[in-house]
Amino acid sequence: MQAEDQVASPCIGMCTLDQERKYCEGCLRTIDEIRAWRTMQNHERREVLEKIAGREAALIQ
């Protein structure tokens, strides 16, 4: 698989772990999701992006 075919990281370079929610305040990934990102398959990355969308929606409410 070529690099341009891979699902891009949601990292925005604002890497601060929220101690209460246990995920990055910038990209909304957990520390485990961040660590595993490099070795994830695209379907796994899409699953993480779906979780991020849910976390973002919960923050807006």
Long-range contacts (C-beta under 8 A, 24 or more apart in sequence): 1-42, 5-42, 6-42, 6-45, 7-42, 7-45, 7-46, 7-49, 9-37, 10-48, 10-49, 10-52, 21-55, 23-55, 27-52, 28-52, 28-55, 28-56
